[in-house]
Amino acid sequence: MKRNTGQEDSIPDIKIFNSENFHDLCHYLAVRDPDFKTILNTHGYPPMWTRENTFETLVHIILEQQVSLASALAALNKLKEKTTQITPESVLMLNDDEMRACYISRQKTVYIRGLAQSITDKHLSLEELPAMTNDDARKSLVKLKGIGNWTVDVYLMFTLQRVDIFPIGDLAAVNALKRLKKLQPSVTKEEILEITEQWRPFRSIASIMLWHYYLSQPAKKNISF
């Protein structure tokens, strides 16, 4: 991808980010939004966070719901110790006490078992999701109990590496946007989404840059992605 140098340049037709185009997409946004240029000049390029398309990845994202990354990773590692390999079959063999010993709440146990059962029953195929549109992949996933839009947003961004997702349910991304744009605390969800429209069709890259900015600020350690 050739780097663009001005607002008049055409928008690249890119659907997935990867190691070859990631920095150029960051640069593309920086040319069009001075605040992103400031992020790059001050903090450098963000890491290109990605995850494999596996059952374990979706379990990890479920564990990250409404808790710190450190807590979620601790639970995932305990589950990995218990099962050796986190698969639908190995998880379905664990009883409630064994799941609880892995720091997994009763509610998330229900979610993870539901996901595992859906895959073993062939109601959900992770192998088919990459070929789906964002909307179709979302429809397939949100049918499952405990998988909402935030979980799907993270999966689409970091596993399928889709370029145009903004996770409106992620507090870190939203708070970083508020700080970056010096928005009032009373700003509405609709107003925030309107701001993100200027970053189409690369809102995922904008979100990653916002997380990078958030993590680079003093005393900010926890982030959801």
GIKA-V79728 format. One record per residue. N is the residue number from 0. RES is the residue in one letter. SS is DSSP state (@ for helix, = for strand, . for the rest). PHI is phi as a letter, one per 30 degrees, with the letter a starting at -180 (none if undefined). D_LAST is the distance of its C-alpha to the last C-alpha in Angstrom with 1 decimal. Layout:
# GIKA-V79728
{{N/RES/SS/PHI/D_LAST} {N/RES/SS/PHI/D_LAST}}
This chain:
# GIKA-V79728
{{0/M/./none/26.1} {1/K/./d/28.4} {2/R/./d/27.0} {3/N/./d/28.0} {4/T/./b/30.0} {5/G/./a/30.6} {6/Q/./d/29.8} {7/E/./d/32.5} {8/D/./d/30.8} {9/S/./d/29.7} {10/I/./d/26.2} {11/P/./d/25.2} {12/D/./d/24.9} {13/I/./b/21.6} {14/K/./c/19.4} {15/I/=/b/17.2} {16/F/./c/15.9} {17/N/./a/16.9} {18/S/./d/18.3} {19/E/./d/21.4} {20/N/./c/20.3} {21/F/@/e/17.1} {22/H/@/d/19.0} {23/D/@/d/21.5} {24/L/@/d/19.0} {25/C/@/d/17.8} {26/H/@/d/21.5} {27/Y/@/e/22.3} {28/L/@/d/20.1} {29/A/@/d/21.6} {30/V/@/d/25.1} {31/R/@/c/24.5} {32/D/./b/22.8} {33/P/@/e/24.3} {34/D/@/d/21.4} {35/F/@/d/19.2} {36/K/@/d/22.2} {37/T/@/d/22.3} {38/I/@/d/18.8} {39/L/@/d/19.8} {40/N/@/d/23.2} {41/T/@/d/22.0} {42/H/@/c/18.9} {43/G/./i/19.3} {44/Y/./d/17.0} {45/P/./d/13.2} {46/P/./d/12.2} {47/M/./c/11.7} {48/W/./d/8.6} {49/T/./b/9.7} {50/R/./b/10.3} {51/E/./d/13.7} {52/N/./d/14.9} {53/T/./b/16.1} {54/F/@/e/16.6} {55/E/@/e/15.0} {56/T/@/d/11.6} {57/L/@/d/11.9} {58/V/@/d/13.2} {59/H/@/e/10.4} {60/I/@/d/7.9} {61/I/@/d/10.9} {62/L/@/d/11.4} {63/E/@/d/8.2} {64/Q/./d/9.6} {65/Q/./i/11.1} {66/V/./b/11.2} {67/S/./d/10.3} {68/L/@/d/8.5} {69/A/@/d/12.1} {70/S/@/d/13.5} {71/A/@/d/11.4} {72/L/@/d/12.3} {73/A/@/d/15.8} {74/A/@/d/16.2} {75/L/@/d/15.1} {76/N/@/d/17.5} {77/K/@/d/20.2} {78/L/@/d/19.9} {79/K/@/d/20.2} {80/E/@/d/23.3} {81/K/@/d/24.8} {82/T/@/c/24.5} {83/T/./i/24.6} {84/Q/./b/22.5} {85/I/./d/20.0} {86/T/./b/21.6} {87/P/@/e/22.5} {88/E/@/d/26.0} {89/S/@/d/25.3} {90/V/@/d/23.1} {91/L/@/d/25.9} {92/M/./d/28.4} {93/L/./d/27.0} {94/N/./c/28.5} {95/D/@/e/27.2} {96/D/@/d/28.3} {97/E/@/d/26.7} {98/M/@/d/23.3} {99/R/@/d/23.8} {100/A/@/d/24.7} {101/C/./c/21.3} {102/Y/./i/19.9} {103/I/./c/18.8} {104/S/./d/20.0} {105/R/@/e/22.5} {106/Q/@/d/20.4} {107/K/@/d/17.5} {108/T/@/d/20.4} {109/V/@/d/21.6} {110/Y/@/d/18.4} {111/I/@/d/18.1} {112/R/@/d/21.9} {113/G/@/d/21.8} {114/L/@/d/19.4} {115/A/@/d/21.5} {116/Q/@/d/24.7} {117/S/@/d/23.7} {118/I/@/d/23.1} {119/T/@/d/26.3} {120/D/./d/28.2} {121/K/./i/27.1} {122/H/./d/25.9} {123/L/./b/22.5} {124/S/./b/22.4} {125/L/@/d/19.2} {126/E/@/d/21.6} {127/E/@/d/22.5} {128/L/@/d/19.1} {129/P/./e/18.8} {130/A/./d/22.2} {131/M/./d/21.3} {132/T/./d/20.6} {133/N/@/e/17.3} {134/D/@/d/19.5} {135/D/@/d/21.1} {136/A/@/d/18.0} {137/R/@/d/16.6} {138/K/@/d/20.1} {139/S/@/d/20.2} {140/L/@/d/17.1} {141/V/@/d/17.6} {142/K/./d/21.0} {143/L/./d/19.7} {144/K/./d/19.8} {145/G/./j/16.5} {146/I/./c/14.4} {147/G/./c/13.9} {148/N/@/d/12.6} {149/W/@/d/9.1} {150/T/@/d/8.9} {151/V/@/d/10.7} {152/D/@/e/8.8} {153/V/@/d/5.7} {154/Y/@/d/8.8} {155/L/@/d/10.8} {156/M/@/d/8.7} {157/F/@/c/7.9} {158/T/./c/10.8} {159/L/./d/13.4} {160/Q/./h/12.4} {161/R/=/d/13.8} {162/V/./d/14.5} {163/D/./b/15.0} {164/I/./b/12.1} {165/F/./c/11.3} {166/P/./d/9.1} {167/I/./d/12.0} {168/G/./d/10.9} {169/D/./c/8.1} {170/L/@/d/10.4} {171/A/@/d/9.0} {172/A/@/d/9.2} {173/V/@/d/12.4} {174/N/@/d/13.9} {175/A/@/d/13.5} {176/L/@/d/15.2} {177/K/@/e/17.8} {178/R/@/d/18.6} {179/L/@/d/18.7} {180/K/@/c/21.0} {181/K/./h/22.8} {182/L/./d/22.5} {183/Q/./d/24.3} {184/P/./e/22.6} {185/S/./d/24.3} {186/V/./e/22.6} {187/T/./d/21.9} {188/K/@/e/19.1} {189/E/@/d/21.6} {190/E/@/d/22.2} {191/I/@/d/18.6} {192/L/@/d/18.3} {193/E/@/d/21.7} {194/I/@/d/20.5} {195/T/@/d/17.6} {196/E/@/d/20.4} {197/Q/@/d/21.8} {198/W/@/c/18.9} {199/R/./d/19.6} {200/P/./c/19.4} {201/F/./b/16.6} {202/R/@/d/14.2} {203/S/@/d/11.2} {204/I/@/d/12.6} {205/A/@/d/13.3} {206/S/@/d/9.7} {207/I/@/d/8.9} {208/M/@/d/12.1} {209/L/@/d/11.4} {210/W/@/d/8.5} {211/H/@/e/11.1} {212/Y/@/d/13.7} {213/Y/@/d/12.1} {214/L/@/d/11.8} {215/S/@/d/15.3} {216/Q/./d/16.9} {217/P/./e/19.1} {218/A/./i/18.2} {219/K/./c/14.5} {220/K/./c/12.8} {221/N/./c/9.9} {222/I/./a/6.5} {223/S/./c/3.8} {224/F/./a/0.0}}
